[in-house]
Structure formats: C-alpha cells, structure tokens
Amino acid sequence: MAKHRCDVAGCNRNRFRFQRVCTRCFAVLPRRTVLALIAAYRSGERATWRALQKESGRILTDKLASETRRLVARADRLARATPPVTSQQAYQIHQRLLGEQD
C-alpha cells in the first residue's frame, strides 16, 4: 500500500488518500493557506502549488518554534517559582508530617 505524505514542506507525516495535508498541519495552518494549497493542486497549477507548499512549511516551522519557546519559558517560570528545599528542611517537614517532632 502506498504511503501518502503531507503536502506541507518539512512535515513528512502520513495522510489519507483523499487529503492533501495531514491532520496536524490542518489544525495548525491557517484555513486560507490550506484551501489555497488544495485549490492549486486540483487546478493543476504546479508552480503555485509548490510555492504554497514552501510557504505553508515556513508557517508550520514558525508556529512549532513559537510553541516550543512558549513551553520552555513556562518550564523556566515553574522552575523559578518553586523554592529549593535542602535535605535538612525536607527531613524536618517529613518528621512534622509524621508527627515525630523532637
């Protein structure tokens, strides 16, 4: 069975035979870009189709990179928000929870 690849440049995910883009690209890319890609393929305008493939690849890369930056920034904020606990403090907290304070 032949594998059908997504039309977006740099994606390389599988898609169904009746689709032009995979489900991830369909969810991430703007509708206008996806519909223009489909229309260019169906009308046989290969130069426009290839240009739209490259453009949608750039959009996809930018969106995934911005999502990665957002998640890294969130992880950094969470790391700064939690105060460090020394082993002695952890032992005291554990003893207090167990009710075994000196």
C-alpha positions as CSV (number, residue, x, y, z in Angstrom):
1,M,0.0,0.0,0.0
2,A,1.4,3.4,-1.0
3,K,2.1,6.0,1.7
4,H,0.6,9.4,1.1
5,R,2.7,12.2,2.5
6,C,1.5,15.6,3.6
7,D,2.0,18.4,1.1
8,V,3.5,20.8,3.6
9,A,7.2,21.2,3.1
10,G,9.1,19.6,6.0
11,C,6.1,17.7,7.5
12,N,6.6,14.2,6.1
13,R,3.6,12.8,8.1
14,N,1.2,10.3,6.5
15,R,-2.2,11.5,5.4
16,F,-5.3,9.8,4.0
17,R,-5.5,9.4,0.2
18,F,-8.4,11.9,-0.1
19,Q,-6.5,14.6,1.9
20,R,-3.7,16.9,0.8
21,V,-2.4,17.8,4.3
22,C,-2.2,15.7,7.5
23,T,-4.4,16.4,10.5
24,R,-1.6,18.2,12.4
25,C,-1.0,20.7,9.6
26,F,-4.7,21.1,9.0
27,A,-5.1,22.1,12.7
28,V,-2.1,24.4,12.8
29,L,-2.1,26.2,9.5
30,P,-4.5,29.0,8.6
31,R,-7.5,27.8,6.6
32,R,-6.8,30.2,3.7
33,T,-3.4,28.6,3.2
34,V,-4.7,25.1,3.3
35,L,-7.6,25.8,1.0
36,A,-5.3,27.6,-1.5
37,L,-2.9,24.6,-1.4
38,I,-5.8,22.2,-2.2
39,A,-7.2,24.5,-5.0
40,A,-3.8,24.9,-6.6
41,Y,-3.3,21.2,-6.7
42,R,-6.7,20.5,-8.1
43,S,-6.4,23.1,-10.8
44,G,-3.1,21.8,-11.9
45,E,-1.1,25.0,-11.2
46,R,2.1,23.2,-10.2
47,A,4.2,26.4,-9.7
48,T,1.6,27.9,-7.4
49,W,1.2,24.6,-5.6
50,R,5.0,24.3,-4.9
51,A,5.2,27.9,-3.8
52,L,2.3,27.3,-1.4
53,Q,4.0,24.2,-0.1
54,K,7.1,26.2,0.8
55,E,5.1,29.0,2.4
56,S,3.0,26.6,4.5
57,G,6.2,24.9,5.5
58,R,7.6,28.2,6.8
59,I,4.3,28.9,8.6
60,L,4.4,25.5,10.2
61,T,8.0,25.9,11.3
62,D,7.3,29.3,12.8
63,K,4.3,28.1,14.7
64,L,6.0,25.0,16.1
65,A,9.1,27.1,17.1
66,S,6.9,29.6,18.9
67,E,5.1,26.8,20.7
68,T,8.4,25.4,21.8
69,R,9.6,28.8,23.0
70,R,6.4,29.2,24.9
71,L,6.7,25.8,26.6
72,V,10.4,26.4,27.5
73,A,9.5,29.8,29.0
74,R,6.7,28.2,31.0
75,A,9.1,25.5,32.3
76,D,11.6,28.2,33.3
77,R,8.9,30.1,35.2
78,L,7.8,27.0,37.0
79,A,11.4,26.2,37.9
80,R,11.9,29.6,39.4
81,A,8.6,29.6,41.2
82,T,9.4,26.5,43.4
83,P,11.8,27.4,46.2
84,P,14.7,24.9,46.6
85,V,14.4,22.7,49.7
86,T,17.5,21.5,51.5
87,S,17.8,17.9,52.7
88,Q,17.6,19.1,56.3
89,Q,14.4,21.0,55.6
90,A,12.9,18.0,53.8
91,Y,13.7,15.8,56.8
92,Q,12.1,18.3,59.2
93,I,9.0,18.5,57.0
94,H,8.8,14.8,56.8
95,Q,9.1,14.4,60.6
96,R,6.4,17.1,61.1
97,L,4.0,15.3,58.8
98,L,4.6,12.0,60.6
99,G,4.1,13.7,64.0
100,E,7.5,12.7,65.2
101,Q,9.0,16.1,66.0
102,D,11.7,16.3,68.7
